[in-house]
Amino acid sequence: MTTTFDKFNLDKDILKAVIDAGFREPSPVQDASIPLILEGNDIVAQAQTGTGKTAAFGLSTMSMIDTSDRNVQILVITPTRELATQVSDELFSLGKYRHIKTVTIYGGSSYSRQIGLIERGANVVVATPGRMLDLLKNGRLKNFAPKTVILDEADEMLDMGFLDDIESILKFLPKERQTLLFSATMPEPIKRLAKKTLNDPKFVNITPKEHATNEDIEQLYYVIEERERDNALLRLLDALEPVKSVVFCRTKKEVDRVSTQLMAVGYSAKGLHGDMEQNQRETVIRAFRASQIEILVATDVAARGLNVADISHVFNFHMPFDPESYVHRIGRTGRAGRKGTAITLVNPMEYHSMQRIAKKVGTNIQFKMVPTLNDVQESQLKKMANEIEKAELDVNAQKILDILGDDINLSKISLKLISMLINKNSLQGPNKIGFDQKTLTNLIKRLDDRNGRDRNRGGRGRSGGYRGRSRSRSGERSGKSSGNRERRPRNRS
């Protein structure tokens, strides 16, 4: 396979790993960052998630490693345990032919084991801020003087309250070092951190708009009644048949409920949220990355830094609260040059908020209608017919015909077999879910008119007739989604 990474004059063993990884040409952030890093510059790189930032700093810095030196030469700081593990895995893969050793450091695991791995000759340490600062404060790391420090997903670390920890960590490290800062957005505190801790940095900006989203992601939204959320999600999964997807929920309780429901109807799904034990979370993510799980249902916090290249679809079960969350969520798909689809479910009361997010992130989010049950069934019948036509004959097929004998003719046998297949994959639920464009336009106009009259009367701008959302005394949304109806589990082998 040909590759254009050879123009950077990377170490030959690193370039060999690049070819193994299937990288044909550098992404924009790699193209801009790698030469600057190889020249020894500090850099501040702003680029969206999924644009190849890990390879940008990994390929360049690991090309410069002295493999005869058994001390830590590269420190990567990431906001979450999950991201630390994923970055470490990717760096290990890219550095395998140079025999570069990587160690992952995070809370919740044995101190002695992690320290022992470093002392046995780690070249690269990937760490979360809390555990890294703990080890440095307590003097547990001997001769710890990395030549290169990388702050990955800096804006995420800001959001999670780690900025003070980062500044404290940097005080323990050599002043003569190369520091690389990567961030999807560049809020003022991150700019101040860069000015304070980096030495005459070079700037790389691959995102001209503040919240610009990846053009490789098709962005769609569906307007539904509040009570239709469960049915809408199931219908879209049935219709789109995503290879690997993430469903974002607002609460841990909702993650548990939605993941349980998806499993009940035959999908391979697991939940991911902060109440799970660390080893459970790691097990779920490993299974998801290995495609043993096809749907990951997660909260925003649990999925921060989730770096899985082959996610085909992201579903926002509820609309995100702000543009930053929206960009973060949909950035889980469309990674490393692949195409992806992001889908958001909104009710009519959320319609204008969806439009504001689209305007803020500077993107076109298309309105779509949820496919009808009839449409999905028709599509699946055509797919089934195609699969039957291409199926290879099994050696035992003739035996079954012999057992059936002459009492049933071949036409009737064919119909019975097809009926069995249809029943195994039967779909249920209402035929129509959500709103078409005409109905939605009229409804939004009525809501806007009613809200305008309420404001003119000094009222509170109530929903005025839309009853898709109500509240119980606890303040949580009631009006149960119709997810309790029975649905025959399908064969998803």
Backbone torsions as a table, in degrees:
resi	resn	phi	psi	omega
1	MET	NA	135.7	177.8
2	THR	-86.5	150.3	178.7
3	THR	-145.0	150.7	179.2
4	THR	-99.7	9.4	177.1
5	PHE	-71.0	-17.0	-178.1
6	ASP	-65.5	-16.3	179.9
7	LYS	-66.9	-18.0	-177.8
8	PHE	-84.9	-7.3	-175.6
9	ASN	58.4	43.3	175.4
10	LEU	-69.2	159.7	173.9
11	ASP	-53.4	140.9	-173.9
12	LYS	-62.4	-33.4	179.2
13	ASP	-73.8	-32.7	174.3
14	ILE	-66.7	-41.9	179.3
15	LEU	-63.9	-34.6	176.7
16	LYS	-62.5	-40.4	178.2
17	ALA	-68.8	-33.0	176.3
18	VAL	-60.3	-44.5	179.4
19	ILE	-65.1	-42.4	176.5
20	ASP	-57.6	-39.5	-177.0
21	ALA	-73.4	-10.8	177.9
22	GLY	84.8	14.9	178.3
23	PHE	-75.9	118.2	-178.0
24	ARG	-92.9	-44.0	178.7
25	GLU	-144.0	149.3	-176.2
26	PRO	-67.6	145.7	173.3
27	SER	-73.5	166.9	-179.3
28	PRO	-55.3	-41.6	-179.0
29	VAL	-69.0	-33.5	176.4
30	GLN	-69.4	-43.0	-178.6
31	ASP	-61.0	-38.8	-177.3
32	ALA	-82.9	-34.4	-171.5
33	SER	-86.8	-42.0	-171.2
34	ILE	-56.5	-47.8	179.6
35	PRO	-61.1	-39.3	-179.4
36	LEU	-64.9	-40.8	180.0
37	ILE	-67.6	-43.1	179.7
38	LEU	-62.6	-27.3	177.2
39	GLU	-78.6	-6.6	177.3
40	GLY	94.0	9.1	-178.0
41	ASN	-75.4	149.0	159.7
42	ASP	-74.5	144.1	178.7
43	ILE	-136.7	152.8	168.6
44	VAL	-118.2	112.4	-175.9
45	ALA	-115.3	122.0	176.3
46	GLN	-106.8	117.1	179.8
47	ALA	-154.8	152.7	-178.9
48	GLN	-66.5	159.5	173.0
49	THR	-64.5	146.7	177.4
50	GLY	82.4	14.1	-178.0
51	THR	-102.2	5.9	176.7
52	GLY	94.2	30.7	-177.9
53	LYS	-66.4	-38.7	-178.3
54	THR	-60.9	-45.1	177.9
55	ALA	-66.4	-32.3	-179.8
56	ALA	-59.7	-48.8	-179.8
57	PHE	-85.9	-25.9	-178.0
58	GLY	-71.4	-49.2	-177.7
59	LEU	-61.2	-42.8	-175.8
60	SER	-71.9	-49.4	-175.9
61	THR	-69.5	-37.5	-179.1
62	MET	-73.6	-21.0	172.8
63	SER	-66.3	-25.7	-175.8
64	MET	-96.8	-1.0	-179.1
65	ILE	-66.5	139.9	171.5
66	ASP	-92.2	102.5	-173.7
67	THR	-70.7	-12.0	176.4
68	SER	-80.6	-15.2	179.1
69	ASP	-89.2	118.9	-175.8
70	ARG	-86.6	1.4	178.3
71	ASN	-86.7	163.2	179.3
72	VAL	-69.0	126.0	-179.8
73	GLN	-110.8	-22.2	-179.5
74	ILE	-129.4	130.9	173.3
75	LEU	-119.4	124.0	175.6
76	VAL	-112.4	126.2	178.3
77	ILE	-109.8	126.1	-177.8
78	THR	-126.9	157.1	-174.0
79	PRO	-72.0	-29.9	-172.4
80	THR	-129.9	160.1	177.1
81	ARG	-62.1	-41.7	-178.1
82	GLU	-62.0	-45.5	-179.9
83	LEU	-67.2	-38.0	178.0
84	ALA	-58.4	-44.2	179.8
85	THR	-64.2	-43.0	-177.3
86	GLN	-68.8	-41.4	177.8
87	VAL	-64.4	-42.6	179.3
88	SER	-60.6	-42.9	178.7
89	ASP	-61.9	-42.6	-178.8
90	GLU	-67.6	-41.5	178.7
91	LEU	-65.5	-39.4	176.9
92	PHE	-59.8	-42.7	-179.2
93	SER	-65.0	-41.5	-178.7
94	LEU	-73.7	-23.7	-177.8
95	GLY	-103.9	10.3	-171.6
96	LYS	-64.1	-36.5	-177.5
97	TYR	-77.2	-16.5	173.4
98	ARG	-92.9	0.7	-179.6
99	HIS	58.7	40.6	178.6
100	ILE	-81.6	128.5	-178.2
101	LYS	-95.6	130.7	178.7
102	THR	-118.0	144.5	177.4
103	VAL	-130.1	138.1	179.4
104	THR	-104.9	130.2	-176.6
105	ILE	-120.6	120.9	176.0
106	TYR	-156.9	163.1	-179.2
107	GLY	-69.3	158.8	178.0
108	GLY	90.4	-3.7	177.8
109	SER	-121.3	166.6	-174.0
110	SER	-62.1	127.8	174.2
111	TYR	-60.8	-50.0	-173.3
112	SER	-61.9	-38.2	-179.8
113	ARG	-66.5	-45.7	-178.8
114	GLN	-65.2	-43.3	178.9
115	ILE	-64.4	-40.6	178.9
116	GLY	-60.4	-41.2	179.5
117	LEU	-63.7	-39.1	178.1
118	ILE	-66.2	-44.7	-177.0
119	GLU	-66.8	-22.2	179.4
120	ARG	-82.3	5.1	171.7
121	GLY	112.3	49.2	176.4
122	ALA	-81.3	134.5	174.3
123	ASN	-87.6	-32.2	-175.1
124	VAL	-128.7	132.7	172.8
125	VAL	-118.2	128.5	174.5
126	VAL	-112.9	122.1	-169.2
127	ALA	-138.5	153.5	168.5
128	THR	-86.6	154.6	-172.8
129	PRO	-61.8	-43.8	-175.4
130	GLY	-60.7	-51.6	-179.0
131	ARG	-67.0	-38.2	-179.8
132	MET	-62.3	-46.4	-179.9
133	LEU	-64.5	-39.1	178.5
134	ASP	-58.8	-47.6	-179.1
135	LEU	-63.9	-39.9	-178.5
136	LEU	-71.0	-42.9	-179.3
137	LYS	-61.3	-37.2	-176.2
138	ASN	-91.7	7.6	175.5
139	GLY	61.5	33.3	-176.1
140	ARG	-84.5	-12.2	-177.5
141	LEU	-109.3	119.2	-179.6
142	LYS	-90.3	141.0	177.2
143	ASN	52.9	39.7	-177.9
144	PHE	-90.0	98.1	-176.0
145	ALA	-142.6	68.7	-178.8
146	PRO	-61.0	140.8	179.1
147	LYS	-80.0	-23.8	-178.9
148	THR	-130.7	132.5	177.1
149	VAL	-122.0	129.7	-177.9
150	ILE	-119.6	124.0	175.0
151	LEU	-100.6	105.5	-174.8
152	ASP	-99.6	138.6	-178.6
153	GLU	54.2	54.5	-175.5
154	ALA	-61.1	-37.2	-179.8
155	ASP	-67.3	-32.4	175.6
156	GLU	-65.9	-39.7	178.3
157	MET	-65.6	-34.7	174.4
158	LEU	-63.2	-48.1	-179.0
159	ASP	-60.1	-32.4	-176.9
160	MET	-91.5	5.7	173.8
161	GLY	80.4	25.6	-175.3
162	PHE	-99.0	3.5	-172.4
163	LEU	-62.9	-40.3	178.2
164	ASP	-63.9	-39.7	177.5
165	ASP	-61.8	-40.2	-179.8
166	ILE	-61.4	-47.1	-179.9
167	GLU	-62.0	-38.1	179.0
168	SER	-66.7	-41.2	178.7
169	ILE	-59.9	-45.4	-176.2
170	LEU	-63.2	-26.8	178.4
171	LYS	-68.1	-25.2	179.0
172	PHE	-82.9	-10.5	-172.3
173	LEU	-101.1	160.2	-179.0
174	PRO	-58.7	140.8	177.6
175	LYS	-70.9	-32.0	177.0
176	GLU	-85.4	92.9	-177.9
177	ARG	-153.0	166.3	171.6
178	GLN	-101.0	127.5	-177.5
179	THR	-119.6	128.4	-178.7
180	LEU	-120.5	126.7	-179.2
181	LEU	-117.0	123.1	179.1
182	PHE	-118.7	134.8	-177.4
183	SER	-154.9	142.7	178.8
184	ALA	-75.0	-34.3	176.4
185	THR	-126.5	168.3	-174.9
186	MET	-132.3	68.2	176.8
187	PRO	-67.3	164.8	-174.4
188	GLU	-55.6	-43.4	179.9
189	PRO	-59.7	-33.2	178.2
190	ILE	-71.1	-38.9	176.6
191	LYS	-61.9	-40.8	179.0
192	ARG	-66.5	-39.1	177.6
193	LEU	-61.2	-44.5	-179.6
194	ALA	-62.4	-42.9	-179.3
195	LYS	-65.4	-34.6	-175.4
196	LYS	-79.3	-33.1	-168.5
197	THR	-114.7	-14.7	-178.8
198	LEU	-100.6	154.0	-177.6
199	ASN	-105.4	105.4	176.8
200	ASP	45.5	58.0	-173.3
201	PRO	-70.8	151.4	169.2
202	LYS	-90.9	148.0	-174.8
203	PHE	-111.3	135.3	175.3
204	VAL	-124.6	124.7	-179.2
205	ASN	-130.8	110.7	-179.2
206	ILE	-102.2	-1.1	-178.9
207	THR	-122.0	94.6	-177.2
208	PRO	-65.4	-27.2	178.9
209	LYS	-102.1	150.4	-172.4
210	GLU	-56.9	-43.8	-177.1
211	HIS	-121.2	29.0	-174.8
212	ALA	-56.1	140.8	-179.4
213	THR	-105.7	161.2	-175.9
214	ASN	-65.8	127.3	-178.9
215	GLU	-70.5	-14.3	177.6
216	ASP	-79.3	-1.2	-178.1
217	ILE	-105.3	119.4	171.6
218	GLU	-78.6	125.1	-174.6
219	GLN	-112.4	123.5	-175.0
220	LEU	-130.1	152.2	170.8
221	TYR	-136.9	148.8	-178.6
222	TYR	-125.3	129.7	-179.3
223	VAL	-98.8	125.7	-173.5
224	ILE	-136.1	164.9	167.4
225	GLU	-70.7	149.0	-179.5
226	GLU	-54.9	-40.0	-177.2
227	ARG	-70.6	-9.1	-175.8
228	GLU	-96.2	2.8	-172.2
229	ARG	-56.9	-49.6	-177.2
230	ASP	-61.6	-47.7	179.3
231	ASN	-61.2	-38.9	-179.0
232	ALA	-65.1	-44.0	179.0
233	LEU	-61.5	-46.8	179.8
234	LEU	-63.1	-41.2	-179.2
235	ARG	-63.8	-42.3	-179.2
236	LEU	-68.6	-37.3	175.7
237	LEU	-63.6	-42.3	178.1
238	ASP	-63.4	-40.5	-175.3
239	ALA	-75.8	-41.9	-172.7
240	LEU	-89.1	-24.2	-179.5
241	GLU	46.8	59.7	-178.6
242	PRO	-63.7	144.4	179.4
243	VAL	-69.5	-48.0	-179.8
244	LYS	-151.4	126.9	-172.5
245	SER	-141.0	158.9	174.2
246	VAL	-119.2	132.0	174.4
247	VAL	-108.8	117.0	-179.6
248	PHE	-91.4	129.3	176.2
249	CYS	-120.3	161.6	-176.2
250	ARG	-83.2	-30.9	-173.3
251	THR	-127.9	159.0	176.8
252	LYS	-63.2	-40.4	-179.8
253	LYS	-60.6	-41.0	180.0
254	GLU	-69.1	-36.9	175.5
255	VAL	-57.3	-48.0	-179.5
256	ASP	-61.6	-44.4	-177.2
257	ARG	-66.9	-46.2	-176.9
258	VAL	-67.7	-42.9	-179.8
259	SER	-64.9	-38.9	177.8
260	THR	-63.4	-41.8	-179.9
261	GLN	-65.3	-41.5	179.6
262	LEU	-63.4	-40.9	177.0
263	MET	-64.1	-36.8	-177.7
264	ALA	-64.7	-26.8	-178.9
265	VAL	-100.2	9.8	170.5
266	GLY	108.0	0.1	178.0
267	TYR	-86.0	148.9	174.1
268	SER	-87.2	96.9	-173.5
269	ALA	-132.9	149.6	175.0
270	LYS	-142.1	152.4	177.8
271	GLY	-95.3	158.8	178.2
272	LEU	-144.8	115.6	177.1
273	HIS	-153.8	172.8	-171.0
274	GLY	-69.2	-17.1	-179.9
275	ASP	-81.1	-8.5	-180.0
276	MET	-78.3	148.0	174.2
277	GLU	-63.6	151.4	-176.2
278	GLN	-58.6	-41.4	-179.3
279	ASN	-66.7	-30.9	175.4
280	GLN	-65.9	-44.2	-178.7
281	ARG	-62.9	-43.6	-179.8
282	GLU	-64.3	-38.9	179.0
283	THR	-63.3	-43.6	179.9
284	VAL	-63.2	-45.1	-178.1
285	ILE	-66.2	-41.2	177.3
286	ARG	-60.7	-43.5	179.5
287	ALA	-64.7	-37.8	179.1
288	PHE	-67.0	-43.9	179.6
289	ARG	-64.3	-33.6	-179.6
290	ALA	-85.5	6.5	178.9
291	SER	64.0	22.9	172.4
292	GLN	-80.4	-17.9	173.9
293	ILE	-121.3	133.2	-178.5
294	GLU	-97.7	-20.6	-179.8
295	ILE	-132.1	124.1	174.7
296	LEU	-106.1	121.0	178.3
297	VAL	-102.8	120.4	-168.0
298	ALA	-144.1	156.0	167.9
299	THR	-85.5	165.4	179.3
300	ASP	-58.9	-46.6	-175.7
301	VAL	-63.7	-43.9	-177.9
302	ALA	-65.0	-30.2	-176.0
303	ALA	-95.8	6.1	177.7
304	ARG	-59.8	129.2	177.6
305	GLY	75.7	8.1	178.8
306	LEU	-62.9	117.5	-173.2
307	ASN	-121.5	84.8	178.5
308	VAL	-123.4	118.7	-166.5
309	ALA	-71.2	-28.4	-168.9
310	ASP	-105.9	30.9	174.3
311	ILE	-75.2	120.5	-175.9
312	SER	-89.0	-30.1	-176.2
313	HIS	-138.8	144.3	168.8
314	VAL	-121.1	131.9	177.5
315	PHE	-115.0	124.9	170.3
316	ASN	-92.3	99.1	-178.8
317	PHE	-60.4	-38.4	167.5
318	HIS	-122.5	151.1	179.2
319	MET	-63.7	137.0	176.1
320	PRO	-61.9	158.3	-176.9
321	PHE	-78.2	-24.4	-174.6
322	ASP	-149.7	165.3	-178.5
323	PRO	-59.8	-37.8	-179.4
324	GLU	-60.7	-43.7	178.9
325	SER	-64.1	-39.0	179.5
326	TYR	-62.1	-47.9	-179.7
327	VAL	-62.1	-42.7	179.3
328	HIS	-61.1	-46.1	-177.0
329	ARG	-63.2	-53.1	-173.6
330	ILE	-71.9	-17.6	177.4
331	GLY	-68.8	-5.2	175.8
332	ARG	-72.4	-19.2	178.3
333	THR	-112.4	174.0	180.0
334	GLY	64.2	37.1	-175.2
335	ARG	-99.0	154.0	174.6
336	ALA	52.9	41.9	175.9
337	GLY	82.6	-1.8	178.6
338	ARG	-84.4	156.7	174.5
339	LYS	-84.1	151.1	178.3
340	GLY	-147.3	166.9	179.4
341	THR	-130.2	131.1	177.0
342	ALA	-116.4	128.6	-174.3
343	ILE	-124.2	131.9	178.9
344	THR	-122.7	130.9	175.5
345	LEU	-96.6	126.4	179.4
346	VAL	-132.6	150.4	171.0
347	ASN	-97.5	169.3	-175.3
348	PRO	-57.5	-32.1	179.7
349	MET	-69.0	-19.4	-179.3
350	GLU	-97.4	-1.1	-172.8
351	TYR	-56.4	-50.0	-177.5
352	HIS	-67.0	-33.0	176.4
353	SER	-63.7	-37.9	177.6
354	MET	-63.4	-40.8	178.7
355	GLN	-64.8	-37.7	179.8
356	ARG	-66.4	-40.7	177.6
357	ILE	-62.0	-43.7	179.6
358	ALA	-59.4	-41.6	-179.9
359	LYS	-68.0	-40.7	-177.3
360	LYS	-66.5	-39.8	-178.3
361	VAL	-87.0	-4.0	175.3
362	GLY	66.8	45.5	-177.1
363	THR	-138.5	164.9	177.9
364	ASN	-101.6	112.0	176.5
365	ILE	-104.1	114.3	-171.0
366	GLN	-83.3	139.5	172.8
367	PHE	-78.8	135.2	177.0
368	LYS	-135.2	156.0	174.0
369	MET	-95.7	139.7	174.8
370	VAL	-64.7	128.9	180.0
371	PRO	-57.9	145.9	176.7
372	THR	-75.0	161.7	176.9
373	LEU	-59.0	-41.2	179.6
374	ASN	-61.3	-41.0	179.8
375	ASP	-61.9	-45.4	-178.2
376	VAL	-67.1	-42.0	178.6
377	GLN	-62.0	-42.2	179.7
378	GLU	-63.1	-42.0	179.6
379	SER	-64.6	-41.6	-179.0
380	GLN	-69.9	-32.8	176.8
381	LEU	-64.8	-40.9	178.1
382	LYS	-64.7	-40.6	178.4
383	LYS	-65.1	-40.5	-180.0
384	MET	-64.3	-40.8	178.7
385	ALA	-62.2	-40.1	178.8
386	ASN	-65.3	-40.7	179.3
387	GLU	-66.7	-39.2	178.5
388	ILE	-63.1	-41.1	-178.4
389	GLU	-63.5	-35.4	-176.1
390	LYS	-91.6	-7.6	-174.5
391	ALA	-66.1	140.4	176.0
392	GLU	-83.9	147.7	-178.0
393	LEU	-74.5	134.2	177.7
394	ASP	-88.1	145.9	-177.1
395	VAL	-64.6	-22.4	-178.6
396	ASN	-89.2	-4.1	-178.3
397	ALA	-60.4	-43.5	-179.1
398	GLN	-64.1	-35.8	178.5
399	LYS	-60.8	-40.8	179.1
400	ILE	-65.0	-41.0	177.1
401	LEU	-60.4	-41.2	179.3
402	ASP	-64.4	-38.0	178.8
403	ILE	-65.0	-40.2	179.9
404	LEU	-67.9	-26.9	177.3
405	GLY	70.8	-157.9	-176.3
406	ASP	-96.5	3.9	-176.5
407	ASP	-70.8	-27.2	179.4
408	ILE	-118.3	128.8	-179.5
409	ASN	-76.7	164.6	-174.3
410	LEU	-61.6	-35.3	-179.9
411	SER	-62.7	-42.9	-179.2
412	LYS	-69.5	-38.4	176.5
413	ILE	-60.1	-44.0	179.9
414	SER	-60.2	-45.2	-179.4
415	LEU	-64.3	-39.6	179.4
416	LYS	-65.8	-42.6	179.2
417	LEU	-64.3	-42.5	178.0
418	ILE	-64.2	-39.0	178.1
419	SER	-62.3	-39.2	177.0
420	MET	-61.4	-42.4	179.0
421	LEU	-64.1	-43.4	-179.5
422	ILE	-62.7	-42.9	-178.5
423	ASN	-66.0	-34.3	178.6
424	LYS	-66.9	-27.7	-178.2
425	ASN	-114.3	30.1	-174.5
426	SER	-66.7	142.8	178.7
427	LEU	-110.0	145.3	178.5
428	GLN	-132.8	-178.7	-177.4
429	GLY	107.9	170.9	-179.5
430	PRO	-65.2	153.9	179.5
431	ASN	-67.2	-43.4	-175.7
432	LYS	-114.3	133.2	177.7
433	ILE	-129.7	134.4	174.3
434	GLY	81.8	-164.6	-171.3
435	PHE	-114.8	144.5	167.6
436	ASP	-87.3	172.3	-172.8
437	GLN	-61.8	-42.9	-177.2
438	LYS	-66.1	-47.8	-179.6
439	THR	-62.6	-41.0	-179.8
440	LEU	-64.0	-45.3	-179.5
441	THR	-58.2	-45.4	179.8
442	ASN	-64.7	-41.2	-179.2
443	LEU	-65.7	-44.8	-179.8
444	ILE	-62.8	-38.2	178.5
445	LYS	-63.6	-42.9	179.2
446	ARG	-64.0	-42.3	179.2
447	LEU	-63.8	-43.6	-179.9
448	ASP	-64.0	-42.1	178.9
449	ASP	-63.3	-44.0	-179.3
450	ARG	-65.4	-43.5	178.9
451	ASN	-63.8	-36.7	177.6
452	GLY	-64.5	-41.9	179.0
453	ARG	-66.0	-39.1	179.2
454	ASP	-63.6	-40.5	179.9
455	ARG	-66.8	-39.4	179.4
456	ASN	-65.0	-28.0	178.0
457	ARG	-88.5	1.7	-178.1
458	GLY	83.6	13.0	-179.8
459	GLY	-81.3	-171.5	-172.9
460	ARG	-100.3	8.7	177.9
461	GLY	67.5	52.4	-177.0
462	ARG	-71.7	173.3	-174.4
463	SER	-69.0	-22.4	170.6
464	GLY	59.3	54.7	172.3
465	GLY	113.4	-20.5	176.2
466	TYR	-83.1	117.6	-173.7
467	ARG	-109.7	20.9	-177.9
468	GLY	-74.9	-9.7	-178.2
469	ARG	-138.0	127.1	175.5
470	SER	-133.2	169.8	-178.6
471	ARG	-127.9	138.6	174.4
472	SER	-82.9	176.8	-177.6
473	ARG	-63.9	-25.4	-179.9
474	SER	-76.4	-8.9	-179.3
475	GLY	90.6	-5.8	177.5
476	GLU	-84.2	157.7	179.1
477	ARG	-69.2	132.1	171.6
478	SER	-105.9	-157.5	-175.4
479	GLY	74.2	72.2	-170.1
480	LYS	-59.1	138.3	171.8
481	SER	-65.6	145.6	-174.2
482	SER	-79.8	60.6	-178.9
483	GLY	-100.1	2.3	-176.2
484	ASN	-90.6	-8.4	-178.1
485	ARG	-69.8	148.4	-178.2
486	GLU	-72.0	146.5	-178.6
487	ARG	-148.5	126.1	-174.5
488	ARG	-68.4	124.2	177.7
489	PRO	-58.5	140.4	-176.8
490	ARG	-101.3	157.1	176.3
491	ASN	-79.6	110.3	-176.8
492	ARG	-116.3	38.4	179.6
493	SER	-73.8	NA	NA
